[in-house]
C-alpha cells in the first residue's frame, strides 16, 4: 500500500506519464539487483559466436529464399513490422521469402504469425519459421533490428550477400552504454545496408558499410486527400506516443498547451498509444489506431504535428498524402524528407517555436494550401511496389556481382 500511495503522490506532482516512467525505472533497477536471482541486466547482452561456415554465390539459384530475421509481434499493423512484411510480400514475386521470428521463445506458434500476415496481406506466400533448426543452409539472410544481427551471424554461413534492413539509427535509442554500443557495433559486421531514407544510409556508411536506401511512401488506398479543403482550422492532429522517447511526446504536449491557450475552440486530437493520462488540457484521445482507419482520422484534421528525434516516422508522409499540412522539428533525420516552407513547416525543437508555426497555419489559409499542394506532390513521387523493386534489384545485383 505504501508503494501505491507513493505512486499516486508522484502522479499528482509530475503527471501520470512521467510518474509511470519513474516507477518503471525503479522496478527495473530493483529487478536487476534482486537478491533472489542475483544480478540481471534486464536485457540480453549479445556476444559474437564462432561461425566457420561459408557460402559461395555459385550455390545460389533463383529459388534460394530470402530469410528475414524479424522480432516477434502481437500487432501486425505496427509501422516497423508492417514495412518489413510489405517489402517481403512484394519481393516474393521474384524469389521465395521466409520470416524467421528470432526471439519468439515459444510464445506463439507458426499458425498465429502466418494468420496475422494473411490479415495484412491476403493471399501472401510468406512462410514463417520459428525454429532456428529450420533455417535453410543456403539462403539470403536479412537482419531487421540491431538485435537480429547477432542470431543472423550465428545461424547463417559467412557470405558476401548478408543484408541489414535498417529503419532507424537504433544506437540513439539508449543512453550511452551496453545496448547503444552493441547497436552501433551491429552496423560494422560486414552486412550490406538497405536503409529507410538517405540519412540512415549516410550513418551506415559512416560505420564503414555500404548499401542502398529506399524512400518513404504510403498505401494510396488508405492515404488520400479529402475532396475539399476546409476554410478554417477546427482540428489539430498530434502523434502522441510517450512510451517511445524518440517521438518527443513531452515537446509536443508543451507546444499544444500553448496553442490551446490561444485557441481554446480548436480540438486537439491525439493518437499513437492507449491509456495516456491527463496532459493538462482538453484533448481527444484516439489511442492506438489500426492502419486501415488512419486515413479517415487524418482527413478529419486540418494540421498535423509529428516529431522525431531519430529517423523520420511515416506520420508526416501519411499526413501529406491525406492533404494535411505538417509541422515538425528540425534536424537531418527529418529534413531529408520534410522541407521547410515547401512541404511542411520545420522548426527548432522548442514549444514556442512549434506553437508559433501552428499559429501561422491557423491564420494563413494560403500557406496551408501551398504546403498541402507540395506535400501531395511529394507523397506521390514513388510507391511501395517501385521501392520494393529497387531493393529486390539491388539484392539480385549483389548476388550476381
C-alpha positions as CSV (number, residue, x, y, z in Angstrom):
1,X,0.0,0.0,0.0
2,X,2.9,2.3,0.7
3,X,4.2,1.9,-2.9
4,X,0.7,2.7,-4.3
5,X,0.4,5.8,-2.2
6,X,3.9,6.9,-3.3
7,X,3.0,6.4,-6.9
8,X,-0.3,8.3,-6.6
9,X,1.5,11.1,-4.9
10,X,4.0,11.2,-7.7
11,X,1.2,11.3,-10.3
12,X,-0.2,14.4,-8.7
13,X,3.2,16.0,-8.7
14,X,4.6,15.2,-12.2
15,X,1.7,13.7,-14.1
16,X,0.8,10.1,-14.9
17,X,3.2,9.6,-17.9
18,X,6.3,10.8,-16.1
19,X,5.3,9.0,-12.9
20,X,4.9,5.8,-14.8
21,X,8.4,6.2,-16.3
22,X,9.9,6.8,-12.9
23,X,8.1,3.8,-11.4
24,X,9.2,1.6,-14.3
25,X,12.8,2.7,-13.9
26,X,12.7,1.9,-10.2
27,X,11.2,-1.5,-10.8
28,X,13.8,-2.4,-13.4
29,X,16.6,-1.4,-11.1
30,X,15.1,-3.5,-8.3
31,X,14.9,-6.4,-10.7
32,X,18.4,-6.0,-11.8
33,X,19.9,-6.3,-8.4
34,X,17.4,-8.7,-6.9
35,X,19.0,-10.8,-4.1
36,X,16.7,-13.7,-5.0
37,X,18.0,-14.1,-8.6
38,X,21.4,-12.3,-8.5
39,X,22.3,-9.6,-10.9
40,X,20.1,-9.4,-14.1
41,X,20.8,-6.7,-16.6
42,X,17.1,-6.6,-17.7
43,X,18.1,-7.1,-21.4
44,X,20.1,-9.5,-23.4
45,X,23.8,-8.9,-23.8
46,X,25.0,-10.3,-27.1
47,X,28.3,-11.9,-28.0
48,X,29.9,-12.9,-31.3
49,X,29.8,-16.6,-31.5
50,X,32.3,-18.6,-33.7
51,X,30.9,-19.4,-37.1
52,X,33.3,-21.0,-39.6
53,X,30.7,-22.0,-42.3
54,X,31.0,-20.1,-45.6
55,X,28.6,-20.0,-48.6
56,X,29.7,-19.3,-52.2
57,X,27.5,-17.5,-54.7
58,X,27.8,-20.4,-57.0
59,X,25.4,-22.4,-54.7
60,X,22.6,-19.9,-55.2
61,X,19.6,-20.4,-57.6
62,X,16.5,-18.4,-58.4
63,X,14.7,-20.5,-55.7
64,X,17.2,-19.7,-52.9
65,X,15.0,-17.9,-50.3
66,X,15.4,-14.6,-48.7
67,X,15.1,-15.1,-44.9
68,X,14.1,-12.1,-42.8
69,X,15.2,-12.1,-39.1
70,X,12.3,-10.3,-37.5
71,X,11.3,-9.9,-33.8
72,X,8.0,-11.4,-32.6
73,X,4.9,-9.3,-33.0
74,X,1.4,-9.0,-31.5
75,X,0.3,-6.2,-33.8
76,X,0.9,-6.9,-37.5
77,X,0.0,-3.3,-38.3
78,X,2.9,-1.8,-36.3
79,X,4.8,0.6,-38.5
80,X,8.2,-1.1,-38.4
81,X,6.8,-4.7,-38.8
82,X,4.3,-3.7,-41.5
83,X,7.1,-2.2,-43.6
84,X,9.1,-5.4,-43.3
85,X,6.2,-7.6,-44.3
86,X,5.2,-5.3,-47.1
87,X,8.7,-5.5,-48.7
88,X,8.9,-9.3,-48.2
89,X,5.4,-9.7,-49.7
90,X,6.2,-7.5,-52.8
91,X,9.6,-9.1,-53.2
92,X,8.1,-12.6,-53.1
93,X,7.2,-12.2,-56.8
94,X,10.9,-12.6,-57.6
95,X,12.1,-15.2,-55.1
96,X,10.7,-17.1,-52.0
97,X,10.6,-15.1,-48.8
98,X,10.8,-16.6,-45.3
99,X,10.1,-14.8,-42.0
100,X,12.3,-16.1,-39.1
101,X,11.0,-15.0,-35.7
102,X,14.3,-14.9,-34.0
103,X,13.1,-14.1,-30.5
104,X,9.8,-16.0,-30.3
105,X,10.9,-18.3,-27.4
106,X,7.8,-20.5,-27.7
107,X,5.4,-17.6,-27.1
108,X,3.4,-18.2,-30.3
109,X,3.1,-20.9,-32.8
110,X,3.7,-20.7,-36.5
111,X,-0.1,-20.5,-37.4
112,X,-0.5,-17.4,-35.2
113,X,2.1,-15.5,-37.1
114,X,1.0,-16.7,-40.5
115,X,-2.7,-15.9,-39.9
116,X,-1.8,-12.4,-38.8
117,X,0.2,-11.9,-42.0
118,X,-2.8,-13.0,-44.1
119,X,-4.9,-10.3,-42.4
120,X,-2.4,-7.7,-43.5
121,X,-1.6,-9.1,-47.0
122,X,-4.3,-11.5,-48.0
123,X,-3.1,-14.3,-50.3
124,X,0.6,-13.7,-49.5
125,X,3.1,-16.6,-49.9
126,X,5.3,-15.7,-46.9
127,X,6.4,-18.7,-44.8
128,X,7.1,-18.3,-41.1
129,X,10.0,-20.1,-39.4
130,X,10.1,-20.2,-35.6
131,X,12.8,-22.9,-35.1
132,X,16.4,-22.0,-35.9
133,X,17.0,-25.6,-36.9
134,X,14.7,-25.0,-39.9
135,X,16.8,-22.1,-41.3
136,X,18.0,-23.3,-44.8
137,X,21.7,-23.7,-45.1
138,X,21.6,-22.0,-48.4
139,X,19.7,-18.7,-48.0
140,X,19.9,-14.9,-48.4
141,X,19.6,-13.6,-44.8
142,X,18.3,-10.1,-43.9
143,X,18.7,-8.6,-40.4
144,X,16.0,-6.1,-39.4
145,X,17.0,-4.8,-36.0
146,X,20.3,-4.5,-34.3
147,X,19.5,-7.4,-32.0
148,X,18.7,-9.6,-35.0
149,X,22.2,-9.1,-36.4
150,X,23.7,-11.5,-33.8
151,X,21.4,-14.5,-34.5
152,X,21.9,-13.9,-38.2
153,X,25.7,-14.1,-37.7
154,X,25.3,-17.2,-35.6
155,X,22.8,-19.2,-37.8
156,X,23.8,-18.3,-41.4
157,X,27.1,-19.1,-43.2
158,X,29.5,-16.3,-43.9
159,X,28.9,-14.8,-47.4
160,X,29.0,-11.5,-49.4
161,X,25.2,-11.4,-49.5
162,X,24.0,-10.9,-46.0
163,X,21.9,-7.8,-45.6
164,X,20.7,-5.3,-43.0
165,X,17.3,-3.7,-43.5
166,X,17.7,-0.7,-41.3
167,X,14.7,1.5,-40.4
168,X,16.3,3.7,-37.7
169,X,19.6,4.6,-36.1
170,X,19.0,2.3,-33.1
171,X,22.2,3.3,-31.3
172,X,20.3,6.5,-30.4
173,X,17.5,4.6,-28.6
174,X,19.5,4.3,-25.4
175,X,21.7,6.2,-23.0
176,X,25.3,5.5,-24.0
177,X,26.1,2.1,-22.5
178,X,26.0,-1.6,-23.3
179,X,22.9,-1.5,-25.6
180,X,23.9,1.6,-27.5
181,X,27.4,0.3,-28.1
182,X,26.2,-3.1,-29.3
183,X,23.6,-1.4,-31.6
184,X,26.3,0.7,-33.1
185,X,28.7,-2.3,-33.4
186,X,25.9,-4.2,-35.3
187,X,26.5,-1.8,-38.2
188,X,30.1,-2.9,-38.5
189,X,29.6,-6.7,-39.0
190,X,30.0,-6.7,-42.8
191,X,26.3,-6.7,-43.8
192,X,25.1,-4.7,-46.8
193,X,22.7,-1.9,-45.8
194,X,19.2,-1.3,-47.0
195,X,18.1,1.8,-45.2
196,X,14.9,3.9,-44.8
197,X,16.0,7.1,-46.4
198,X,19.4,8.7,-47.2
199,X,20.1,10.0,-43.7
200,X,20.3,6.4,-42.4
201,X,22.4,5.3,-45.3
202,X,24.9,8.1,-44.5
203,X,25.1,6.9,-40.9
204,X,25.5,3.3,-42.1
205,X,28.4,4.3,-44.4
206,X,30.0,6.3,-41.6
207,X,30.4,2.9,-39.9
208,X,32.2,1.5,-42.9
209,X,29.3,-0.1,-44.6
210,X,27.7,0.3,-48.0
211,X,24.2,-0.1,-49.3
212,X,21.2,1.5,-50.8
213,X,18.2,3.4,-49.4
214,X,14.5,3.2,-50.2
215,X,12.2,6.2,-50.0
216,X,9.1,6.5,-47.8
217,X,5.7,6.4,-49.4
218,X,2.2,5.3,-48.5
219,X,-0.7,3.0,-49.3
220,X,-2.7,5.1,-51.6
221,X,-5.9,3.2,-51.0
222,X,-5.8,4.4,-47.4
223,X,-4.0,7.7,-47.5
224,X,-5.5,10.2,-50.0
225,X,-6.8,13.7,-49.6
226,X,-10.3,14.9,-48.8
227,X,-12.3,16.3,-51.6
228,X,-12.4,19.8,-50.3
229,X,-10.1,22.0,-48.1
230,X,-11.8,23.4,-45.0
231,X,-11.6,27.2,-44.8
232,X,-10.7,27.3,-41.1
233,X,-8.8,25.1,-38.7
234,X,-11.1,23.0,-36.5
235,X,-8.8,20.1,-35.5
236,X,-5.1,19.6,-35.0
237,X,-3.7,16.0,-35.0
238,X,-0.7,15.0,-32.8
239,X,1.2,11.7,-32.9
240,X,1.4,11.2,-29.2
241,X,3.4,8.2,-28.0
242,X,5.1,8.8,-24.6
243,X,6.4,5.2,-24.5
244,X,8.7,6.0,-27.5
245,X,11.0,8.8,-26.4
246,X,12.3,9.5,-29.9
247,X,8.8,10.7,-30.9
248,X,9.2,13.7,-28.4
249,X,5.8,13.5,-26.7
250,X,6.7,16.0,-23.9
251,X,7.8,18.6,-26.5
252,X,4.6,18.2,-28.5
253,X,2.4,18.5,-25.4
254,X,4.1,21.6,-24.2
255,X,3.6,23.2,-27.6
256,X,0.0,22.2,-27.9
257,X,-0.7,23.6,-24.4
258,X,0.3,27.0,-25.7
259,X,-1.9,26.5,-28.8
260,X,-4.9,25.5,-26.7
261,X,-4.5,28.6,-24.5
262,X,-4.5,30.8,-27.6
263,X,-7.3,28.8,-29.4
264,X,-9.5,27.0,-26.9
265,X,-12.1,26.4,-29.7
266,X,-9.7,24.2,-31.7
267,X,-9.9,20.4,-30.9
268,X,-6.6,18.6,-30.3
269,X,-6.7,15.0,-31.5
270,X,-4.0,12.6,-30.3
271,X,-3.3,9.0,-31.4
272,X,-0.5,6.6,-31.1
273,X,-0.9,4.8,-27.7
274,X,-3.7,3.7,-25.4
275,X,-4.1,4.7,-21.8
276,X,-2.5,8.1,-21.8
277,X,-3.5,10.0,-18.7
278,X,-4.2,13.7,-18.2
279,X,-2.0,16.1,-20.2
280,X,-3.0,19.4,-18.6
281,X,-5.6,20.5,-21.3
282,X,-8.6,19.0,-23.1
283,X,-7.6,16.6,-25.8
284,X,-9.4,13.9,-27.8
285,X,-7.6,10.6,-27.3
286,X,-8.0,8.1,-30.1
287,X,-5.4,5.7,-28.7
288,X,-3.9,3.1,-31.0
289,X,-5.5,3.2,-34.4
290,X,-5.1,0.4,-36.9
291,X,-3.5,1.4,-40.2
292,X,-6.7,1.0,-42.3
293,X,-8.5,3.5,-40.1
294,X,-5.8,6.1,-40.1
295,X,-6.7,7.8,-43.3
296,X,-10.1,8.8,-42.2
297,X,-8.6,10.2,-38.9
298,X,-6.0,12.3,-40.7
299,X,-8.5,13.7,-43.2
300,X,-10.7,14.9,-40.4
301,X,-7.9,17.1,-39.2
302,X,-6.6,20.4,-40.6
303,X,-3.0,20.5,-39.2
304,X,-0.7,17.6,-38.3
305,X,2.1,17.7,-35.7
306,X,4.6,14.8,-35.9
307,X,8.0,15.0,-34.2
308,X,11.1,12.7,-34.5
309,X,14.3,12.7,-32.6
310,X,15.7,9.9,-34.8
311,X,14.7,8.8,-38.3
312,X,11.5,10.2,-39.7
313,X,8.3,8.3,-38.9
314,X,5.8,7.6,-41.6
315,X,3.4,10.1,-40.0
316,X,4.5,13.2,-42.0
317,X,4.3,11.2,-45.2
318,X,0.9,9.9,-44.5
319,X,-0.4,13.3,-43.4
320,X,0.9,14.9,-46.6
321,X,-0.8,12.1,-48.6
322,X,-4.1,12.9,-46.9
323,X,-3.8,16.6,-47.7
324,X,-2.9,17.7,-44.1
325,X,-0.1,20.4,-43.7
326,X,2.7,19.2,-41.4
327,X,4.6,20.8,-38.6
328,X,7.7,19.0,-37.5
329,X,11.1,19.6,-35.8
330,X,14.4,20.4,-37.5
331,X,17.3,18.0,-37.9
332,X,18.8,16.0,-40.7
333,X,16.9,12.9,-39.5
334,X,13.7,14.7,-40.6
335,X,14.8,17.2,-43.3
336,X,15.8,14.6,-45.8
337,X,12.0,14.4,-46.5
338,X,10.4,17.4,-44.8
339,X,11.4,20.7,-46.4
340,X,10.7,23.9,-44.5
341,X,8.2,26.2,-46.2
342,X,8.0,23.8,-49.1
343,X,6.0,20.7,-48.0
344,X,6.0,21.4,-44.2
345,X,7.0,23.8,-41.5
346,X,10.2,22.7,-39.9
347,X,11.1,24.5,-36.7
348,X,13.5,24.3,-33.8
349,X,12.6,21.8,-31.0
350,X,11.1,24.4,-28.6
351,X,7.4,24.6,-27.6
352,X,7.1,28.2,-28.6
353,X,8.6,27.6,-32.0
354,X,6.2,24.8,-32.7
355,X,3.2,26.7,-31.3
356,X,4.1,29.7,-33.4
357,X,4.3,27.5,-36.6
358,X,0.9,26.1,-35.8
359,X,-0.4,29.6,-35.2
360,X,1.0,30.6,-38.7
361,X,-1.0,27.8,-40.3
362,X,-4.2,28.6,-38.3
363,X,-4.2,32.2,-39.6
364,X,-3.0,31.7,-43.1
365,X,-5.2,29.7,-45.5
366,X,-2.9,30.4,-48.5
367,X,0.1,28.9,-46.6
368,X,-1.9,25.8,-45.7
369,X,-3.0,25.4,-49.3
370,X,0.6,25.8,-50.5
371,X,2.0,23.2,-48.1
372,X,-0.8,20.8,-48.9
373,X,-0.2,21.1,-52.7
374,X,3.6,20.4,-52.3
375,X,3.0,17.7,-49.7
376,X,0.7,15.8,-52.0
377,X,3.2,16.1,-54.8
378,X,6.0,14.8,-52.5
379,X,3.9,11.9,-51.3
380,X,3.2,10.8,-54.9
381,X,6.9,10.7,-56.0
382,X,7.1,6.9,-55.6
383,X,5.1,3.9,-54.4
384,X,5.8,0.8,-52.4
385,X,5.9,-1.5,-55.5
386,X,8.6,0.7,-57.1
387,X,10.7,0.8,-53.9
388,X,10.4,-3.0,-53.4
389,X,11.6,-3.5,-57.0
390,X,14.5,-1.2,-56.4
391,X,15.6,-3.2,-53.3
392,X,15.0,-6.6,-55.0
393,X,17.1,-5.5,-57.9
394,X,19.8,-4.4,-55.6
395,X,19.9,-7.7,-53.8
396,X,19.9,-9.6,-57.2
397,X,22.8,-7.3,-58.4
398,X,24.8,-8.2,-55.2
399,X,24.2,-11.9,-55.9
400,X,25.5,-11.7,-59.5
401,X,28.4,-9.3,-59.0
